[in-house]
Amino acid sequence: MRDIEQYLIDTADRCVELARAGRQMADRLEAISNDLMAKAVELDSERDKRNKDEQVRPAAKRKI
């Protein structure tokens, strides 16, 4: 009977370890997601600024 009790205790401990590891991984994935989103917004803003700057410049005159 002691073997079953020890197995249940060991399994319960392993479940807790896995749950904690899962939460840590979820936190890391969320942080990575936030970093990726921030970079996407940064790149989008830079592209919009370049496009705006190009629209403000006068068109080059053609020589005939």
C-alpha positions as CSV (number, residue, x, y, z in Angstrom):
1,M,0.0,0.0,0.0
2,R,2.9,2.4,0.7
3,D,4.0,2.2,-3.0
4,I,0.6,3.5,-4.2
5,E,0.7,6.3,-1.7
6,Q,4.3,7.3,-2.7
7,Y,3.3,7.1,-6.4
8,L,0.3,9.4,-5.8
9,I,2.5,11.9,-3.8
10,D,5.2,11.8,-6.5
11,T,2.6,12.3,-9.2
12,A,1.0,15.2,-7.4
13,D,4.4,16.8,-7.0
14,R,5.1,16.4,-10.7
15,C,1.8,17.9,-11.6
16,V,2.7,21.0,-9.5
17,E,6.1,21.2,-11.1
18,L,4.5,21.0,-14.6
19,A,1.9,23.6,-13.7
20,R,4.5,26.0,-12.5
21,A,6.7,25.4,-15.6
22,G,3.6,26.0,-17.8
23,R,2.9,29.3,-16.1
24,Q,6.5,30.4,-16.5
25,M,6.5,29.4,-20.1
26,A,3.2,31.3,-20.7
27,D,4.7,34.4,-19.1
28,R,7.8,34.2,-21.3
29,L,5.6,33.7,-24.4
30,E,3.5,36.7,-23.5
31,A,6.6,38.8,-23.0
32,I,7.9,37.7,-26.4
33,S,4.6,38.5,-28.0
34,N,4.7,41.9,-26.4
35,D,8.2,42.5,-27.8
36,L,7.2,41.4,-31.3
37,M,4.1,43.6,-31.2
38,A,6.1,46.6,-30.1
39,K,8.6,46.0,-33.0
40,A,5.8,45.7,-35.5
41,V,4.3,49.0,-34.3
42,E,7.8,50.6,-34.5
43,L,8.4,49.4,-38.1
44,D,4.9,50.5,-39.1
45,S,5.4,53.9,-37.7
46,E,8.8,54.3,-39.5
47,R,7.2,53.2,-42.8
48,D,4.3,55.7,-42.3
49,K,6.8,58.5,-41.6
50,R,8.9,57.6,-44.7
51,N,5.7,57.5,-46.9
52,K,4.6,60.9,-45.4
53,D,8.0,62.4,-46.1
54,E,8.0,61.2,-49.7
55,Q,4.5,62.7,-50.3
56,V,5.7,66.1,-48.9
57,R,8.6,66.4,-51.3
58,P,7.9,68.1,-54.6
59,A,8.0,65.9,-57.7
60,A,11.2,66.1,-59.7
61,K,10.9,68.2,-62.9
62,R,11.5,66.4,-66.1
63,K,13.9,67.9,-68.7
64,I,12.5,67.9,-72.2
